[in-house]
């Protein structure tokens, strides 16, 4: 029997800035940029949520860096549903920037992000430093610079998405990494399939990273769905989140040549032991069973297409 109270407000949609901000504030990972996008909430977040978020950030980051190493950074990254994500700035600090980094989200979200970038030098200065002109080009819901672009668009409208990306000099000949974190699950299966097909067919060599729910057919998964519905938040694509196999099959049936998937508990168990000891010392957790339940209901998937000469198929977590 799973106590419903434990799951209250503990499901994640897209990049969740307040949760990430809190986890960073108590030392789970280093991110000096998120403070410029999100105020620190006084509400303490549950330890199992923080550990889960750490595993997510670590897993996605490892795959991104593997792609960058294989392509020697001669590539582009498109972060779909990026929200207040700070990966661009953190990659720059590590001297790991791709040829160009794109972010896409709803225009309303992009407006907020652009306001923060415009008003805060720690965000704007790194972009300008890489840019050949003195000012950034901001046009409504778009920021475009030499190495970084933010685009306001609806991922369900692929013609608009492609048009705006090309306007910001997306190069279909470059190896391309696309990232979606808790994004596809909010689209209908048909809409997410169309996005995956578009991504697989648009680039000669590509990789897709998807982080979202899995094993949603069991009792714990049903409670997660019911909690979200009570908050008027519907998982339109939850039927594709039945299992790791259904997640891989969706990728393979929409134009991708290889597909892999691990649940987040498996990923957590593969973390370097020194890192696990470090984060487990940050907060006391008395409900290891709940952590395991939560982590078994999220997964990290990645798929590749082309790029044999680069060794994209060899990328694994």
N, C-alpha and C positions, 0 to 999 in steps of 0.2 A: 504493500500500500504506500503510495507516494503522497506526502502531505502537500496539499495545494498551496498552503501559505508560503512554502519554501520557494515557489516559482514566481511569486508576485514581482512584476516589473523586472524580470531577469531574462528577457530575451532581447536580442540586439538587432537593430535595423541599421544597415549600412555601417559606416564609420561612426562610432558613438563617442563624440568628443568629450562629454563630461566624464564618462567612465575612463577613457584613455587618459584624460588630464589628471584624474584622481590617482590612477595607477602609477603614472609618471611621478607625481608629487611624493609618493612614498617609496620610490626607488626601484620599481619593477624594471624599467628601461629608461635610457637617456633620450630625452627629446626637449631641447631648449626652445623649440618653436611653438609647441602647442599652446603655451601660455599666452601667446599673442592672438590666438583665435578663440580661446575658451576661458572663462573665469573658473576658478576652483570652487566647486560646490562644497558647502559645509556638511552635506550629507555623506556619511561614510559608506563606501561601497563594500559589498560582501567579499570576503577573501576568495571564495571560489570564482567569482566573476573576474577579479583581478588576475588570478592565476590563468584562467581561461583566456583572458585578453592578452596576457604575456605570450602564451603559446601561439595564439593567432598571429601576433606581431612578429614573433620569432620565425614561425613557419613561412609566412608570406615573404619576409625579408630574405630568408635563406634562398628561396626560389628566385626572387628578383636578382640577387647577387650572382647566383649560378648562371642565369641568362646573360647578365652583363659580362661575366668572365668568358663565357663561350663566344660571345660576339665582340669581345674586347671593347665594349661600350659603343661600337659602331652600330647603333640600333635606335629604336624609338620605343617609348613606353606610353600606353594609353590607359589611364586609370578611369574606369567607368563607375560613376556614382561616387566620386572621390570625397565629397563633403569637405571637411576641414583637414584632410590628410596632409601630413608634412613630409612625406617621403622625398619629394624633390629637394628640399633644403638639407635633409639628412644625407642624401646621396652626394650632394655637392660638398658637404663637409668631409666626406670620405673619399673625395676625388673619384667618384663612381658614376658621374652623370652620363646618361645616354646622349646621343646627338640631339634629341629633343624629347621633352617630357610633356605630355598632354594630360589635362584633367577635364572630365565632363561631368556635369550634374545639372539638375533643374535650374533654370534661370534665377529663381528666388534664392537658392543656396549660393549660386555663383556670385550674386550681388553682394551677399554678406561677406563672402571670402575676399572679393575684390576690394571692399571697403577696408578690411583689415590690412590687406597688402599695401594699399595706397597710404594708409595712415601710420603704418609702423615700419620704420627703417630697417629693423632686423629682418623683416620679410622682403621688403622692396629692394634693399641694397644688393643682396646676392643675385637677384634677377638682373638689375641694372649693370652689375659688374660684368655679366656675361653678354650684355646687349651692346650693339654697336652704336646705338643712338642714346641721347641724353634723357629722353623721356620714354615711358612705356606707352604702347598703343592700347588704349582701352576704348572699346566701342560697344556701349550698351552692356550686354552680358558676355563680352569676350575680352580677354587680355591676351595679346600675342607679343612674344619677344623671341629673340634668337633661339633660346634653349628651353623656354617654358611657355606653355599656353594654357589658359583656362577658358572653357567653352560652356555656355549655357545652352543645353539642348535636352530633348526628351529621347531617351534611348529606344523608345518604341517607334520613333519616326526616323527610319534609317536613311532616307534620302536627305533629310535635314542634317542629321548627324554627319554623314559623309561630306556634304557640302561645306559645313562649318570647319571640319577637320582639314579639308583640302585648302580652304581659305587661309588656314594657319600653317600651311606647308607640310601637311602630313605626306610622307613619302612611302608609297606602297611597295617600292623596291627594297626598302630597308627591312632587316629582320625586326619584327614587332612583337612586343609583349603587351598583352591586354590583361587587366586586373579587374575583377569584380568581387567585392566583399559584401555579402548579404544584400545583393542587388537583384539577381535573377529570380530569387524566390518571391519577389514582390511583383513580378511580371507573370502574365499567363504563360503556360507551357508553349503556346504558339509564338508569343512575342519573344520569349527567351531563345527559342529555337531559331527564329529569324535572325536575332542578333548574333548567335553563335555561327550560323551559316554565313552571314555577312562577314564576320571576322575571319573565318577560315578561307573564304574565297577572295578576300580583298588583298591579302599579302602573300608574297611568294614563300616566305619563311616566317612562321609565327608560333607563339606560345600563348596559352590562355590559363590564367590562374583564377579559380573560383573558390571562395570560402562561403559556406552557408550551412543550413540545417541538413540533417540526415537522420535516418531511422525514425521518421515522424509517424509511422503507423502504429507504434506501441503506445501504452498508456501514458508514459511520460511525455511523449511527443504530442499526444492529444491534449494534455493539460497545457502545454506550451501554446498550442493553437488556440485553445479556449481563452487563455489569458490575454492573448493578443486581440482576439475578437471582442472581448469586453472593453478593450481600449480603442475600438473602431479601427483596428489595424488587421487587414486580411492578408494572409499569405496566399496570393493568387496562384503561385506556382508550386505549392507544397506537394502535389502528387509526384513531382519529379525528385522529391527528397526522401523516397522510400528506403533506399539502401545505397551503399557505396557502389554496388553494381549498376543501379539505375542512374546514378550520377555519371558514371563512366560511359554508360550506353548513350546517354543524351549527347555527350561530346562526340562520341564515335559516329553517331547517326546524323550528325550535322556538319560533317566535313573534316573533322579532325582525325589524324592518322594514329596517334597514340593517346592513351588516357590512363591516368593513375589517380588513386584516391586513398586517403587515410583518415580515420576519424581522429578527433583531437586528443583523445586519451592515448591512442597509439603514438601520436606525435609527441605528447607530453612525456611518455615513457622513453622516447628516443632523445630527449633533450640532454645536453651535456650535464653530467652529475653535479659538477661544480655550480652550474647555473641553477639547477633545481634546489640545491642546498641553500644557495644565496636567496632565492625568492621565497622559499619556504620558511626562512628565518625572519622575513619581513612582517608576517602576520600569523597569528595562531588560527588554525583551521580545525574545527572539531567535527566536521561533517565530510569526511573524505568520500563517503558513499555518494553524497549529493554532487561533489565535484566530478566524480566518475560518471554519474548519470548525465550531467550537463555536457561533459566532454564527448560522450558517446553520441550526442545528438547534434554535433557540429562536425564538419569535415573540411579538409583542404584537398582540392582536386586540381590537377594540371594536365594540359593536353598540348600536343605539338603537331605541327604540319610543315613539311618541307624542312629545310635547314640541315640536311643530312651531313653536308660538308662541315657544318659548324658543331655537329654533335648534339643538337637539341634533344634528340631522343634519349640521350644519356642522362639528362637532368633528372635528379630525384632528390627527395628530401632525406 
